[in-house]
């Protein structure tokens, strides 16, 4: 069964209430501070709410907490930038992250190639 706070945060986000969604993600993180996805989701909401510095901090935290080599926060950050019409910035981010962490490069390369070919 899905976490009710997570469901409500998603509803608020879809309704455009990003500040409300952030508050719910704050509560989720308070209850489970090691859950990387909560930081990634909150980062996405912060970006949509105009707080890119806060968003980047959350995306980085999501990467730090990732249980595998999958750079979850980086992927969310690139997707968010692309959705905001900042495709070139998203591509540069992915390039930088591949250089910084070769172990994670194989995961990032797929997203990079897909984004590069996208006509959006």
C-alpha positions as CSV (number, residue, x, y, z in Angstrom):
1,X,0.0,0.0,0.0
2,X,1.3,3.4,-0.9
3,X,2.3,5.9,1.7
4,X,-0.6,8.4,2.1
5,X,1.8,11.4,2.4
6,X,3.5,10.4,-0.8
7,X,0.1,10.0,-2.6
8,X,-1.0,13.5,-1.3
9,X,2.3,15.1,-2.3
10,X,1.8,13.7,-5.8
11,X,-1.7,15.2,-5.9
12,X,-0.5,18.6,-4.7
13,X,2.3,18.6,-7.3
14,X,-0.1,17.7,-10.1
15,X,-2.4,20.6,-8.9
16,X,0.5,23.0,-9.1
17,X,0.9,23.3,-5.3
18,X,4.6,22.7,-5.2
19,X,5.1,24.5,-1.8
20,X,2.5,22.1,-0.3
21,X,4.2,19.1,-1.8
22,X,7.5,20.3,-0.4
23,X,6.1,20.4,3.1
24,X,4.8,16.8,2.7
25,X,8.2,15.7,1.4
26,X,9.8,17.4,4.4
27,X,7.6,15.2,6.7
28,X,8.5,12.1,4.7
29,X,12.2,12.9,5.0
30,X,11.8,13.6,8.7
31,X,10.4,10.1,9.1
32,X,12.9,8.4,6.8
33,X,16.0,10.5,6.3
34,X,17.8,7.8,4.3
35,X,15.2,7.4,1.6
36,X,16.9,8.7,-1.6
37,X,13.7,8.9,-3.6
38,X,12.1,11.4,-1.1
39,X,15.0,13.8,-1.7
40,X,14.7,13.4,-5.4
41,X,11.0,14.1,-5.4
42,X,11.4,17.1,-3.1
43,X,14.2,18.4,-5.3
44,X,11.9,18.2,-8.3
45,X,9.2,20.2,-6.4
46,X,11.8,22.8,-5.3
47,X,12.9,23.3,-8.9
48,X,9.3,23.7,-10.0
49,X,8.9,26.2,-7.1
50,X,11.9,28.3,-8.3
51,X,14.4,27.1,-5.7
52,X,17.1,25.6,-7.9
53,X,19.8,25.8,-5.2
54,X,17.6,23.8,-2.8
55,X,16.7,21.4,-5.7
56,X,20.3,20.7,-6.5
57,X,21.1,20.1,-2.8
58,X,18.3,17.5,-2.7
59,X,19.4,15.9,-6.0
60,X,22.9,15.6,-4.6
61,X,21.7,14.1,-1.4
62,X,19.6,11.6,-3.3
63,X,22.8,10.5,-5.2
64,X,24.7,10.2,-1.9
65,X,22.0,7.9,-0.4
66,X,21.6,5.8,-3.5
67,X,22.1,2.2,-2.5
68,X,23.6,1.3,-5.9
69,X,25.6,2.9,-8.6
70,X,22.4,4.3,-10.1
71,X,22.7,8.1,-9.8
72,X,19.0,8.7,-9.0
73,X,19.3,12.3,-8.1
74,X,21.3,13.2,-11.2
75,X,18.7,11.5,-13.4
76,X,15.9,13.5,-11.7
77,X,17.9,16.8,-11.9
78,X,18.5,16.3,-15.7
79,X,14.9,15.4,-16.3
80,X,13.7,18.4,-14.3
81,X,16.1,20.8,-16.2
82,X,14.9,19.3,-19.5
83,X,11.2,19.8,-18.6
84,X,12.0,23.4,-17.7
85,X,13.3,23.9,-21.3
86,X,16.9,23.7,-20.3
87,X,18.0,20.8,-22.4
88,X,21.6,22.1,-22.9
89,X,22.0,22.6,-19.2
90,X,20.8,19.1,-18.6
91,X,23.2,17.6,-21.1
92,X,26.1,19.6,-19.5
93,X,25.1,18.3,-16.1
94,X,25.2,14.7,-17.3
95,X,28.5,15.2,-19.0
96,X,30.0,16.6,-15.8
97,X,28.6,13.8,-13.6
98,X,30.0,11.2,-16.0
99,X,33.5,12.8,-15.6
100,X,33.2,13.1,-11.8
101,X,32.1,9.5,-11.2
102,X,33.2,6.9,-13.9
103,X,31.5,4.1,-11.9
104,X,28.2,5.7,-12.5
105,X,28.9,6.8,-16.1
106,X,27.3,3.7,-17.6
107,X,24.0,4.6,-16.1
108,X,24.2,8.2,-17.0
109,X,25.2,7.5,-20.6
110,X,21.8,6.1,-21.5
111,X,20.0,9.1,-20.2
112,X,22.5,11.4,-22.0
113,X,22.0,9.7,-25.4
114,X,18.2,9.7,-25.1
115,X,18.2,13.4,-24.1
116,X,20.6,14.3,-26.9
117,X,18.4,12.7,-29.5
118,X,15.2,14.2,-28.2
119,X,13.8,16.9,-30.5
120,X,12.1,18.8,-27.8
